[in-house]
């Protein structure tokens, strides 16, 4: 299965609470922190909802 490298590039401060919880649920804490997740529809949906805060690379 393909994997996604998700990097937090912009701060969630001042964003909607739902977006802030999504960032935390993905395991992103500090700016420039990265996580590797499996490419599933659930993860894709989470990334799409905060696409303006993260960058995504396929591995």
PDB file of N, CA, C and O in Angstrom:
ATOM      1  N   UNK A   1       0.844  -1.179   0.000  1.00  0.00           N
ATOM      2  CA  UNK A   1       0.000   0.000   0.000  1.00  0.00           C
ATOM      3  C   UNK A   1       0.889   1.241   0.000  1.00  0.00           C
ATOM      4  O   UNK A   1       1.934   1.268   0.650  1.00  0.00           O
ATOM      5  N   UNK A   2       0.471   2.245  -0.720  1.00  0.00           N
ATOM      6  CA  UNK A   2       1.228   3.493  -0.785  1.00  0.00           C
ATOM      7  C   UNK A   2       1.185   4.203   0.565  1.00  0.00           C
ATOM      8  O   UNK A   2       0.267   4.011   1.362  1.00  0.00           O
ATOM      9  N   UNK A   3       2.187   5.014   0.793  1.00  0.00           N
ATOM     10  CA  UNK A   3       2.242   5.772   2.028  1.00  0.00           C
ATOM     11  C   UNK A   3       2.375   7.254   1.721  1.00  0.00           C
ATOM     12  O   UNK A   3       2.871   7.643   0.664  1.00  0.00           O
ATOM     13  N   UNK A   4       1.925   8.072   2.658  1.00  0.00           N
ATOM     14  CA  UNK A   4       1.980   9.518   2.517  1.00  0.00           C
ATOM     15  C   UNK A   4       2.850  10.105   3.616  1.00  0.00           C
ATOM     16  O   UNK A   4       2.724   9.732   4.782  1.00  0.00           O
ATOM     17  N   UNK A   5       3.726  11.020   3.245  1.00  0.00           N
ATOM     18  CA  UNK A   5       4.496  11.781   4.225  1.00  0.00           C
ATOM     19  C   UNK A   5       3.814  13.134   4.353  1.00  0.00           C
ATOM     20  O   UNK A   5       3.766  13.906   3.396  1.00  0.00           O
ATOM     21  N   UNK A   6       3.286  13.418   5.538  1.00  0.00           N
ATOM     22  CA  UNK A   6       2.520  14.630   5.787  1.00  0.00           C
ATOM     23  C   UNK A   6       3.361  15.538   6.687  1.00  0.00           C
ATOM     24  O   UNK A   6       3.800  15.122   7.758  1.00  0.00           O
ATOM     25  N   UNK A   7       3.581  16.780   6.247  1.00  0.00           N
ATOM     26  CA  UNK A   7       4.400  17.734   6.986  1.00  0.00           C
ATOM     27  C   UNK A   7       3.571  18.974   7.305  1.00  0.00           C
ATOM     28  O   UNK A   7       2.928  19.542   6.423  1.00  0.00           O
ATOM     29  N   UNK A   8       3.590  19.387   8.563  1.00  0.00           N
ATOM     30  CA  UNK A   8       2.875  20.595   8.992  1.00  0.00           C
ATOM     31  C   UNK A   8       3.706  21.813   8.610  1.00  0.00           C
ATOM     32  O   UNK A   8       4.809  21.994   9.128  1.00  0.00           O
ATOM     33  N   UNK A   9       3.192  22.652   7.708  1.00  0.00           N
ATOM     34  CA  UNK A   9       3.957  23.807   7.221  1.00  0.00           C
ATOM     35  C   UNK A   9       3.420  25.136   7.724  1.00  0.00           C
ATOM     36  O   UNK A   9       4.140  26.135   7.702  1.00  0.00           O
ATOM     37  N   UNK A  10       2.176  25.173   8.175  1.00  0.00           N
ATOM     38  CA  UNK A  10       1.602  26.404   8.703  1.00  0.00           C
ATOM     39  C   UNK A  10       0.960  26.105  10.056  1.00  0.00           C
ATOM     40  O   UNK A  10       0.517  24.985  10.310  1.00  0.00           O
ATOM     41  N   UNK A  11       0.916  27.106  10.909  1.00  0.00           N
ATOM     42  CA  UNK A  11       0.419  26.940  12.263  1.00  0.00           C
ATOM     43  C   UNK A  11      -1.101  26.811  12.298  1.00  0.00           C
ATOM     44  O   UNK A  11      -1.801  27.511  11.566  1.00  0.00           O
ATOM     45  N   UNK A  12      -1.616  25.917  13.146  1.00  0.00           N
ATOM     46  CA  UNK A  12      -3.065  25.805  13.309  1.00  0.00           C
ATOM     47  C   UNK A  12      -3.643  26.836  14.283  1.00  0.00           C
ATOM     48  O   UNK A  12      -4.847  26.832  14.539  1.00  0.00           O
ATOM     49  N   UNK A  13      -2.804  27.710  14.822  1.00  0.00           N
ATOM     50  CA  UNK A  13      -3.290  28.740  15.744  1.00  0.00           C
ATOM     51  C   UNK A  13      -4.251  29.665  14.998  1.00  0.00           C
ATOM     52  O   UNK A  13      -3.943  30.148  13.909  1.00  0.00           O
ATOM     53  N   UNK A  14      -5.400  29.901  15.592  1.00  0.00           N
ATOM     54  CA  UNK A  14      -6.388  30.787  14.990  1.00  0.00           C
ATOM     55  C   UNK A  14      -7.288  30.103  13.981  1.00  0.00           C
ATOM     56  O   UNK A  14      -8.144  30.752  13.380  1.00  0.00           O
ATOM     57  N   UNK A  15      -7.113  28.809  13.784  1.00  0.00           N
ATOM     58  CA  UNK A  15      -7.961  28.061  12.846  1.00  0.00           C
ATOM     59  C   UNK A  15      -9.171  27.513  13.585  1.00  0.00           C
ATOM     60  O   UNK A  15      -9.256  27.609  14.809  1.00  0.00           O
ATOM     61  N   UNK A  16     -10.092  26.948  12.848  1.00  0.00           N
ATOM     62  CA  UNK A  16     -11.278  26.350  13.452  1.00  0.00           C
ATOM     63  C   UNK A  16     -10.875  25.189  14.361  1.00  0.00           C
ATOM     64  O   UNK A  16      -9.910  24.483  14.071  1.00  0.00           O
ATOM     65  N   UNK A  17     -11.609  24.989  15.458  1.00  0.00           N
ATOM     66  CA  UNK A  17     -11.275  23.883  16.374  1.00  0.00           C
ATOM     67  C   UNK A  17     -11.250  22.516  15.689  1.00  0.00           C
ATOM     68  O   UNK A  17     -10.443  21.663  16.057  1.00  0.00           O
ATOM     69  N   UNK A  18     -12.107  22.296  14.713  1.00  0.00           N
ATOM     70  CA  UNK A  18     -12.120  21.021  13.997  1.00  0.00           C
ATOM     71  C   UNK A  18     -10.800  20.810  13.255  1.00  0.00           C
ATOM     72  O   UNK A  18     -10.263  19.703  13.233  1.00  0.00           O
ATOM     73  N   UNK A  19     -10.288  21.870  12.653  1.00  0.00           N
ATOM     74  CA  UNK A  19      -9.020  21.768  11.930  1.00  0.00           C
ATOM     75  C   UNK A  19      -7.863  21.535  12.893  1.00  0.00           C
ATOM     76  O   UNK A  19      -6.943  20.781  12.575  1.00  0.00           O
ATOM     77  N   UNK A  20      -7.893  22.162  14.053  1.00  0.00           N
ATOM     78  CA  UNK A  20      -6.838  21.970  15.043  1.00  0.00           C
ATOM     79  C   UNK A  20      -6.850  20.537  15.567  1.00  0.00           C
ATOM     80  O   UNK A  20      -5.792  19.948  15.789  1.00  0.00           O
ATOM     81  N   UNK A  21      -8.030  19.978  15.763  1.00  0.00           N
ATOM     82  CA  UNK A  21      -8.131  18.591  16.227  1.00  0.00           C
ATOM     83  C   UNK A  21      -7.661  17.622  15.157  1.00  0.00           C
ATOM     84  O   UNK A  21      -7.076  16.587  15.477  1.00  0.00           O
ATOM     85  N   UNK A  22      -7.903  17.936  13.902  1.00  0.00           N
ATOM     86  CA  UNK A  22      -7.446  17.095  12.804  1.00  0.00           C
ATOM     87  C   UNK A  22      -5.928  17.062  12.750  1.00  0.00           C
ATOM     88  O   UNK A  22      -5.341  16.002  12.535  1.00  0.00           O
ATOM     89  N   UNK A  23      -5.286  18.206  12.943  1.00  0.00           N
ATOM     90  CA  UNK A  23      -3.822  18.264  12.961  1.00  0.00           C
ATOM     91  C   UNK A  23      -3.295  17.381  14.085  1.00  0.00           C
ATOM     92  O   UNK A  23      -2.343  16.626  13.884  1.00  0.00           O
ATOM     93  N   UNK A  24      -3.903  17.468  15.262  1.00  0.00           N
ATOM     94  CA  UNK A  24      -3.475  16.660  16.396  1.00  0.00           C
ATOM     95  C   UNK A  24      -3.738  15.175  16.148  1.00  0.00           C
ATOM     96  O   UNK A  24      -2.917  14.332  16.511  1.00  0.00           O
ATOM     97  N   UNK A  25      -4.866  14.853  15.537  1.00  0.00           N
ATOM     98  CA  UNK A  25      -5.215  13.455  15.270  1.00  0.00           C
ATOM     99  C   UNK A  25      -4.248  12.805  14.291  1.00  0.00           C
ATOM    100  O   UNK A  25      -4.024  11.596  14.350  1.00  0.00           O
ATOM    101  N   UNK A  26      -3.678  13.591  13.397  1.00  0.00           N
ATOM    102  CA  UNK A  26      -2.679  13.060  12.470  1.00  0.00           C
ATOM    103  C   UNK A  26      -1.320  12.865  13.135  1.00  0.00           C
ATOM    104  O   UNK A  26      -0.428  12.246  12.555  1.00  0.00           O
ATOM    105  N   UNK A  27      -1.159  13.392  14.356  1.00  0.00           N
ATOM    106  CA  UNK A  27       0.096  13.226  15.067  1.00  0.00           C
ATOM    107  C   UNK A  27       1.089  14.330  14.806  1.00  0.00           C
ATOM    108  O   UNK A  27       2.285  14.164  15.043  1.00  0.00           O
ATOM    109  N   UNK A  28       0.604  15.461  14.318  1.00  0.00           N
ATOM    110  CA  UNK A  28       1.481  16.599  14.035  1.00  0.00           C
ATOM    111  C   UNK A  28       1.424  17.566  15.204  1.00  0.00           C
ATOM    112  O   UNK A  28       0.344  18.007  15.599  1.00  0.00           O
ATOM    113  N   UNK A  29       2.587  17.898  15.760  1.00  0.00           N
ATOM    114  CA  UNK A  29       2.624  18.773  16.926  1.00  0.00           C
ATOM    115  C   UNK A  29       3.262  20.116  16.617  1.00  0.00           C
ATOM    116  O   UNK A  29       2.620  21.154  16.777  1.00  0.00           O
ATOM    117  N   UNK A  30       4.492  20.114  16.185  1.00  0.00           N
ATOM    118  CA  UNK A  30       5.223  21.349  15.929  1.00  0.00           C
ATOM    119  C   UNK A  30       5.304  21.617  14.436  1.00  0.00           C
ATOM    120  O   UNK A  30       5.095  20.719  13.620  1.00  0.00           O
ATOM    121  N   UNK A  31       5.609  22.857  14.087  1.00  0.00           N
ATOM    122  CA  UNK A  31       5.824  23.193  12.685  1.00  0.00           C
ATOM    123  C   UNK A  31       6.980  22.371  12.135  1.00  0.00           C
ATOM    124  O   UNK A  31       7.946  22.089  12.844  1.00  0.00           O
ATOM    125  N   UNK A  32       6.877  21.996  10.895  1.00  0.00           N
ATOM    126  CA  UNK A  32       7.864  21.184  10.173  1.00  0.00           C
ATOM    127  C   UNK A  32       7.961  19.752  10.688  1.00  0.00           C
ATOM    128  O   UNK A  32       8.863  19.019  10.282  1.00  0.00           O
ATOM    129  N   UNK A  33       7.045  19.331  11.583  1.00  0.00           N
ATOM    130  CA  UNK A  33       7.035  17.934  11.997  1.00  0.00           C
ATOM    131  C   UNK A  33       6.363  17.118  10.904  1.00  0.00           C
ATOM    132  O   UNK A  33       5.466  17.603  10.215  1.00  0.00           O
ATOM    133  N   UNK A  34       6.806  15.870  10.752  1.00  0.00           N
ATOM    134  CA  UNK A  34       6.295  15.001   9.693  1.00  0.00           C
ATOM    135  C   UNK A  34       5.863  13.666  10.266  1.00  0.00           C
ATOM    136  O   UNK A  34       6.401  13.199  11.270  1.00  0.00           O
ATOM    137  N   UNK A  35       4.888  13.063   9.618  1.00  0.00           N
ATOM    138  CA  UNK A  35       4.457  11.706   9.940  1.00  0.00           C
ATOM    139  C   UNK A  35       4.271  10.948   8.633  1.00  0.00           C
ATOM    140  O   UNK A  35       3.998  11.540   7.589  1.00  0.00           O
ATOM    141  N   UNK A  36       4.422   9.644   8.706  1.00  0.00           N
ATOM    142  CA  UNK A  36       4.181   8.787   7.548  1.00  0.00           C
ATOM    143  C   UNK A  36       2.953   7.945   7.865  1.00  0.00           C
ATOM    144  O   UNK A  36       2.922   7.230   8.867  1.00  0.00           O
ATOM    145  N   UNK A  37       1.959   8.031   7.021  1.00  0.00           N
ATOM    146  CA  UNK A  37       0.696   7.304   7.205  1.00  0.00           C
ATOM    147  C   UNK A  37       0.389   6.506   5.946  1.00  0.00           C
ATOM    148  O   UNK A  37       0.816   6.864   4.849  1.00  0.00           O
ATOM    149  N   UNK A  38      -0.356   5.421   6.118  1.00  0.00           N
ATOM    150  CA  UNK A  38      -0.830   4.656   4.963  1.00  0.00           C
ATOM    151  C   UNK A  38      -1.861   5.482   4.210  1.00  0.00           C
ATOM    152  O   UNK A  38      -2.609   6.256   4.806  1.00  0.00           O
ATOM    153  N   UNK A  39      -1.892   5.311   2.903  1.00  0.00           N
ATOM    154  CA  UNK A  39      -2.806   6.065   2.051  1.00  0.00           C
ATOM    155  C   UNK A  39      -4.169   5.395   2.053  1.00  0.00           C
ATOM    156  O   UNK A  39      -4.433   4.497   1.254  1.00  0.00           O
ATOM    157  N   UNK A  40      -5.042   5.847   2.972  1.00  0.00           N
ATOM    158  CA  UNK A  40      -6.402   5.320   3.069  1.00  0.00           C
ATOM    159  C   UNK A  40      -7.385   6.460   2.813  1.00  0.00           C
ATOM    160  O   UNK A  40      -7.011   7.629   2.903  1.00  0.00           O
ATOM    161  N   UNK A  41      -8.620   6.136   2.499  1.00  0.00           N
ATOM    162  CA  UNK A  41      -9.611   7.202   2.290  1.00  0.00           C
ATOM    163  C   UNK A  41      -9.796   8.100   3.521  1.00  0.00           C
ATOM    164  O   UNK A  41     -10.037   9.298   3.375  1.00  0.00           O
ATOM    165  N   UNK A  42      -9.689   7.542   4.719  1.00  0.00           N
ATOM    166  CA  UNK A  42      -9.846   8.338   5.937  1.00  0.00           C
ATOM    167  C   UNK A  42      -8.717   9.355   6.068  1.00  0.00           C
ATOM    168  O   UNK A  42      -8.961  10.519   6.384  1.00  0.00           O
ATOM    169  N   UNK A  43      -7.498   8.924   5.830  1.00  0.00           N
ATOM    170  CA  UNK A  43      -6.344   9.830   5.924  1.00  0.00           C
ATOM    171  C   UNK A  43      -6.428  10.878   4.822  1.00  0.00           C
ATOM    172  O   UNK A  43      -6.136  12.049   5.064  1.00  0.00           O
ATOM    173  N   UNK A  44      -6.821  10.476   3.613  1.00  0.00           N
ATOM    174  CA  UNK A  44      -6.982  11.441   2.515  1.00  0.00           C
ATOM    175  C   UNK A  44      -8.003  12.516   2.871  1.00  0.00           C
ATOM    176  O   UNK A  44      -7.792  13.692   2.578  1.00  0.00           O
ATOM    177  N   UNK A  45      -9.105  12.121   3.498  1.00  0.00           N
ATOM    178  CA  UNK A  45     -10.123  13.089   3.909  1.00  0.00           C
ATOM    179  C   UNK A  45      -9.612  14.063   4.941  1.00  0.00           C
ATOM    180  O   UNK A  45      -9.911  15.256   4.886  1.00  0.00           O
ATOM    181  N   UNK A  46      -8.829  13.544   5.897  1.00  0.00           N
ATOM    182  CA  UNK A  46      -8.259  14.413   6.919  1.00  0.00           C
ATOM    183  C   UNK A  46      -7.282  15.411   6.284  1.00  0.00           C
ATOM    184  O   UNK A  46      -7.286  16.594   6.626  1.00  0.00           O
ATOM    185  N   UNK A  47      -6.453  14.930   5.365  1.00  0.00           N
ATOM    186  CA  UNK A  47      -5.484  15.800   4.701  1.00  0.00           C
ATOM    187  C   UNK A  47      -6.200  16.840   3.849  1.00  0.00           C
ATOM    188  O   UNK A  47      -5.774  17.995   3.810  1.00  0.00           O
ATOM    189  N   UNK A  48      -7.270  16.461   3.171  1.00  0.00           N
ATOM    190  CA  UNK A  48      -8.010  17.421   2.339  1.00  0.00           C
ATOM    191  C   UNK A  48      -8.642  18.528   3.177  1.00  0.00           C
ATOM    192  O   UNK A  48      -8.761  19.662   2.714  1.00  0.00           O
ATOM    193  N   UNK A  49      -9.048  18.208   4.403  1.00  0.00           N
ATOM    194  CA  UNK A  49      -9.686  19.222   5.236  1.00  0.00           C
ATOM    195  C   UNK A  49      -8.691  20.240   5.788  1.00  0.00           C
ATOM    196  O   UNK A  49      -9.086  21.340   6.174  1.00  0.00           O
ATOM    197  N   UNK A  50      -7.400  19.884   5.830  1.00  0.00           N
ATOM    198  CA  UNK A  50      -6.384  20.827   6.308  1.00  0.00           C
ATOM    199  C   UNK A  50      -5.283  21.014   5.261  1.00  0.00           C
ATOM    200  O   UNK A  50      -4.122  21.233   5.607  1.00  0.00           O
ATOM    201  N   UNK A  51      -5.651  20.927   3.994  1.00  0.00           N
ATOM    202  CA  UNK A  51      -4.668  20.997   2.911  1.00  0.00           C
ATOM    203  C   UNK A  51      -3.916  22.327   2.875  1.00  0.00           C
ATOM    204  O   UNK A  51      -2.804  22.393   2.352  1.00  0.00           O
ATOM    205  N   UNK A  52      -4.508  23.379   3.423  1.00  0.00           N
ATOM    206  CA  UNK A  52      -3.850  24.682   3.442  1.00  0.00           C
ATOM    207  C   UNK A  52      -2.792  24.784   4.542  1.00  0.00           C
ATOM    208  O   UNK A  52      -2.052  25.766   4.593  1.00  0.00           O
ATOM    209  N   UNK A  53      -2.710  23.776   5.430  1.00  0.00           N
ATOM    210  CA  UNK A  53      -1.740  23.798   6.522  1.00  0.00           C
ATOM    211  C   UNK A  53      -0.602  22.803   6.342  1.00  0.00           C
ATOM    212  O   UNK A  53       0.413  22.898   7.031  1.00  0.00           O
ATOM    213  N   UNK A  54      -0.755  21.856   5.433  1.00  0.00           N
ATOM    214  CA  UNK A  54       0.216  20.764   5.301  1.00  0.00           C
ATOM    215  C   UNK A  54       0.699  20.617   3.872  1.00  0.00           C
ATOM    216  O   UNK A  54       0.077  21.108   2.929  1.00  0.00           O
ATOM    217  N   UNK A  55       1.832  19.925   3.733  1.00  0.00           N
ATOM    218  CA  UNK A  55       2.281  19.470   2.428  1.00  0.00           C
ATOM    219  C   UNK A  55       2.320  17.956   2.468  1.00  0.00           C
ATOM    220  O   UNK A  55       2.614  17.364   3.507  1.00  0.00           O
ATOM    221  N   UNK A  56       2.025  17.325   1.337  1.00  0.00           N
ATOM    222  CA  UNK A  56       1.921  15.880   1.276  1.00  0.00           C
ATOM    223  C   UNK A  56       2.805  15.348   0.155  1.00  0.00           C
ATOM    224  O   UNK A  56       2.805  15.882  -0.954  1.00  0.00           O
ATOM    225  N   UNK A  57       3.559  14.292   0.453  1.00  0.00           N
ATOM    226  CA  UNK A  57       4.394  13.613  -0.537  1.00  0.00           C
ATOM    227  C   UNK A  57       4.041  12.143  -0.518  1.00  0.00           C
ATOM    228  O   UNK A  57       3.812  11.565   0.545  1.00  0.00           O
ATOM    229  N   UNK A  58       3.995  11.537  -1.691  1.00  0.00           N
ATOM    230  CA  UNK A  58       3.806  10.085  -1.762  1.00  0.00           C
ATOM    231  C   UNK A  58       5.152   9.409  -1.654  1.00  0.00           C
ATOM    232  O   UNK A  58       6.133   9.839  -2.260  1.00  0.00           O
ATOM    233  N   UNK A  59       5.187   8.343  -0.876  1.00  0.00           N
ATOM    234  CA  UNK A  59       6.422   7.579  -0.704  1.00  0.00           C
ATOM    235  C   UNK A  59       6.271   6.248  -1.416  1.00  0.00           C
ATOM    236  O   UNK A  59       7.194   5.433  -1.406  1.00  0.00           O
TER     237      UNK A  59
END
